[in-house]
Amino acid sequence: MEPNFLHSNGIEALPQFLTSLAIGLLIGLERERNPSAKAGLRTFALVAVFGTLSALLSAKLGSPWLLIAGLLAVAGMIIAAYFSNPREESDPGTTTVIALVVCYMLGAMVWYGLAKLAVMLAIGVTALLYFKPELRGLSQKLTRRDLVAVLQFSVLTFIVLPILPDQDFGPYGAFNPHQAWLMVVLISGISLAGYAALHLAGTRYGAPLLGFLGGLVSSTATTLIYAKHGKGNQAMLNLAASVIVIASMVVLLRLLVVSAAVAYGALPGLLPVLVCGLLPGLAVALYNWRKMSEVTELYIPETSNPAELHTAVGFGMLYVAVLLGAAWMADIAGSQGLYAVALVSGLTDVDAITLSSLRLFNLGQLSEQQTVTAIALAVIANLAFKLGMVVFIGGWALARQVAAGFGAIACGIAAGLIAL
């Protein structure tokens, strides 16, 4: 609510105008650095204050047209400035024109009680203007396939997800189409973020970051590619082992993030178990990394885009199958049946059994201990599967180093389960 000026001298409005001035100076500071811009520090500061002043007078007179007239005046003046003195470059200065109009509207927002939001938006606008080269480089690095996958992810998230019924179906009421697709969106989003970061960062920042990002996308794919390159190559041995172990440790971090988002109530039991696996695994990964040769060549894991339609649908079908299988086995065979499903499904995919167990926990069909144990067994089974992959593809020399890291993670998880 804007201040009342009927019984005041208007000094109460000073904080609003100071806020507008700060917003204009912030955005104008970035534009001042651009020599071709027709508006700089002072112009943006004045326009922001003008926006607040227009909103003040518009509210006091009870007419929105004054605010609209001010907006048109600002837009007209900056456009006229570019027409009267065109630049040699082909860019007509559209960015500066829009930024100035936005600055005016942010000043108006301050008057209408939205100062915090206006400041947040001003910071975002300034960052958007400042990081133009990085954003342009990002867009140029994306392939057509990547852009299509991002569009597919947007469709799956903002079109398909809202229209799915949020209702329980099937045996034990375990299958909920909306909840199942939400899990697909969650896993695809995490993997897509890792995929984008992996291909943007490349190999510039070394093995730790490469293992971290590779684990966000797919620890199995990362294990596969480095098992190939580590075979018979002594220079690659320590690096490959370090990247593989780090990627598998990131799986534990993924599970913590997913658990916090899906079933926060299970996190107190799951957190100490997974942390017990992380710490010894980290110690082994650091030991392998210290032994690495500085001239060792890095390779980017060959991963497919996780937001592609067939990948998302495939994970959704696996999630539903594991969910119903876990609920059925837990009903007819108790904990032993659930743990058998966890061991089998965890061989190739930890996310599906994790999300399924958390879903059943939310429905009250699994206790916290059963949920944590099922997830822990799935992680251990997945480590065993990847170790077998390393033995078969990378040979015994690499497998011995990876086994030390995987063994440390598995023993830590087992100790956490015993303590639980």
N, C-alpha and C positions, 0 to 999 in steps of 0.2 A: 504494500500500500504506500503510495507516494505521500510525502509530508503535507500537512495542511498549512497554508500560508495566510489564511483569513485573519489569524490573530498572532502573526509573527512577522519578523523583519526578514525572513528567508535565510538567515545564517545557518539554520539547521540543514540546509541542502549542501553545505560545503563538503562534507564527506563524499557525497555522491559525485560531485564535480571533480574532486581530487582522484577518485577512483577512475572516472572517465579519462582524466588527464593521463593517469598511469597506463591505462589500456592503450591510448593513442600513442604514447611515447614508446611503449613496448613494440607495437607493430611497426611504427614509423622508424624505429631504430634499425630494424631489418631492411626496410625499403631504402633507408638512407645509404646503405652499403651498395645499392644497385645504382650505378651512375646513369642508367638510361631511364630510371623511374621519374615520372613527372610530379610525384608527391613523396615527401620525405618526413623527417622527424617532426617538424613544426606543423606541416599540413595535417598529418594524421592525428596529432594531439589536438589541434583546433577542431577537426571534424568530429572527434569523439566527444569533446565538450559541447560542440554544436548539437550533437544528437541528444545529449542530456537536456540541454536548454530547450530544444524543440519539444521534447517529451514533457518537460515542465510546463511550458506555455500551453501546449495542447491539452494537458490535463486540467489546467486552471481555467482555460476558456471553454472546456467541454467540447472541443472539436478535434477529431483525428486528422483533419485535412492539413493542419499546420505541420504535423509530423511528416505526413506524406509529401507535402510541398518541400520540406527541407531535404528529404531523401532524393527527390527529383532534382533539386538544385545541386546537391553534391555530385550526383551522377552526371548531370549535364555539364558541370564545370570541368570535371576531370576528363570527360570524353572530348570536350571542346579543346582542352589543352593538348591532347594528342593529335587532334585534327589540325590545329593551327600551327603546330610545330612538330611535324612527323619525324620519327627517327629513321636513321639509315637502315636499321635492321627491319626485317619483315614482320617481326612481332609487334602488333599494334598496342601492346601494353595492357592487355585484357586482365592480367593478374592484378596489376596495381589498381585498375578501375574497380574490380570486384572487392579487393581488400579494403579500399576506401569506403565503399558502400557498407561492407560488413562492419567496419569500424564505427560508422555512423549509427548503425542499428545496435551495436554493443553499447554505445553511449546511451541510447534510448532505454535499453534493458536495465541499465543501472538505476535509472530514475524509477522504473516500475518495480523495484524491489528484487531484481534478479542479479544483484552485483556479483555474488559468488559464481553463478553460472557464467556471467559475462567475462569475468577474469579467467576462468577455466578455458572458455572458448578462445579468448585472446591469446592465451599461451599456446593452445593447439594451432591456431591460425599462424602464429609466428613461427612455430616449428615447421609447419607445412611449407611456408614460404622459404625458410632458411635451408631446408634439406631438399631443395629442388634438384641439384645434381645427383644426389643419392637416389631419389625417387625415379628420376629419369633412367639412371643406370639399372635400377631394379626392374623397371618395365621392359627395358631392352634385353635383359637376361632371361626373362620368362619366355618360354617357347609357347607355340600355339596350343600344344597339348596341355601345358600347365594352366593356361588361361581357361581352356575348356573344363579342366578338372575343377578349378576354382568356381566356375559358373555352376557346374554340377553340384558341388558342395553347397553353394548358395541355394540352389533349387531344393535339394534334399533337406536343408535346414529351415528355410523360410517359406516353402510352399508345401512340400510333402508332410513334414512334421506337424504343422498346425491342423491339417485336415484328418489325421489319423485319429480314430476313436480312443479316448483315454478310459478304457474299460477292460476289466479282467475277463479273459476267456480261457477255455481249455481245462485240462485236468489240474486240480489244486488251485485254480484261478491264478496260475503263474504267468500266463501269457497276456501281456498288455501291449497292443500294437504301438501306442504312443510311447510307452516306456522303452520298448525294444528299439524303436527307431531313434529315440533320444540317446541310447547307448551307442548306436552306430555313429551318430553325429559327434558324440563326445570323443570316441576313439579316432574317428577320421580327422577331427579338428586338431587333436594333439599330434597325430602323425603327420598331418599336412604342414603344421607349423615347423616340425622338425625337418621335414623334407625340404621346405623352402629355405630354412636356415642352413641346411647342409649344403645345398647347391649354391647358395650365395657366399657362404664363408669359404667353401672349398677346403683346400689343404693349408691355408695361410696361417692358421693358428695352432697347428700341431696336433699330436695324437690325442691328448685329453679331450679337446673340443670335438674332434672328429668322432671319437668313441661315444661322447655324450649325444651328439646330434644323430649319429647312426643308430643309437639305442632308442631314441625318440621315434624314429621312423620304423625300424625293424632290426632288432638285435640278431635275428636269424640271418637276415641278408648281410649284415655287417660281419657276422661270424663266417659266413660262406666266402665272402670276397677276400677276407684277410687270411683265412685258412689256405686259400689257393696261393696267395702271394707269399705266405710264410713257409711254404713247403720247400725244403732244400735250399733256403736262402738264409744264411746265418745272420746277415745284416738286418733282415726283416723280422727275425725270430722274436726278439724282445718287443719290438713295436707291435707286431701282430698280436702277440699275447696280451699286451697292455690294452690295445683297442678293443679286443674281444671281451676282456674282463670288464672294462669300463662300460661297454654297451650293455652287458648283462646286468650290471649294477643299476643302470638307468631304468631297467625294467622295474626294479623295486621302487624307484622314485615315481614312475608312472602309476604304479598301483596305489601308492599313497595319495597321489593327486586325484585319481579316479575314486578312491574310497571316500575321500573328503567331500567330493562332489555328489556322490550317489548315496552313500550310507554313512553319514558322519558318526552315527552311533557305534559303528564297528571299528572306528579309527583308534580308540584307546587300547583295544586288544591287538590290533594289527600293527600299530606303530612300533612298539618295542621289538616285535618279532622281526620285522623288516629292517629296522635299524641294526639289530644284532647281525644281520646278514651283510649290511652295507659296510660296517666298520672294518671287519677283517678283509673283505674284498678290496676295499680302498687301500689297505696296507699292502696287499700283494700287487695291486695295479701300480702303486707308487714305486715299489721295488723294481718291477719290470721296466718302468719308464726311466728310472735312474740308470739302468744298464743299456739304454738305447744308444745307438750310434747317431751322431748329429747329422750324418749324411744320408740317413735312411730315407728312402722315397715313400711318400704317402699316396694312398689311393682312395678315391671317393667310392663308398659302397654303391653298387649298382642296384638301386631300389626303384620300384615303380611308384607312381604317384598314388598315395593312399586315398585320395578323394575321388578317384575314378568310380564310375557307377557300378561296374561289375565287382570291384573290390568291396565297396560298401555293402552291396546286396549280399555278397558272399559271406561277409562277416556277420550280417544280420541273420542269415539263415543258420550259421554256426552257433550264434548266440542263443537263438530260440531252441535249437536242437539240444544244446548242452543244458539250457535252463530246464526244459521239460524232462530230459534224462536225469538230471541231478535231483529234481523234485520227486520223480518216480522211484529212483533208486534209494533215496533217503526215506521214502515211505515204506518200501517193501523190505529193505535190507538195513535200515538205520544208517548210522555213521559210516559203517564199512562200505555200503553201497555208494554213498556220496564220495568217499575218499577214492574209491575205484574210478569213478567218473573223473575226478580231479586229476588223478595220475594219468589217465589215458588222454583226456583232452588237453592237459597241460604240456604234453609232449611237443605239440606244434603251435599252440596258442594259449597264452596265459590270460589274455584279456577276457576271452569268452567265459571261462569258468569263474574268473574273479567277479565279473559283472553279474553272472547268474547267481553266484553264492550271495552277493550283496543284495540282489533282488529278493531272494528267498528269506534273507535276514530281515529285510524291511517288511515282508509279509508275515513275519513271526514263525516261519516254518523251520528256520535254523537258529540255533543259539550262537552267541558270539564266538564261543570256543570252536564249534563246528565250522563256522565261516572262516575263521582265521586258519584253522588246520587245513581246510580244503585249499585255500589260496596258497599256503606255504607248501603243501605237497605238489601243487601244480607248478610252482616255481622250481622246486627241486627236480621234478620230472623234466621240465624244460631245459634246465642246466645239463641233465644227463643226456638229453637228445642232442644238444649242441656240442657237448663234449665228444659224443660218438661221431658227429659230423666232422669235428676237427681231426679226430684220429683217422677217419677214412680219407679225408681230403688233404689235410696238412701234414700228416705223419706224426710219429711218436715224439719227435723232438719238440715240436710245437705243442702237442697234446700234453706233455708233462708240465710245461709252464702254465698252460691254460687250466689244467687240472688243479694246480695249486690255488689259483684264484677261485675257480668254481667250487673247489672243496672248502675253501675258507668261507665262501658265501653260504654254502649248504650247511656247514657245521654251525655257523652263526645262527641261521634260521632254526635249525634243530634245537640249539641251546635255548633260543627264545621261546620255542614251543614248550620245551620241558619246564621252563620257568613259568610259563602261562598256566 
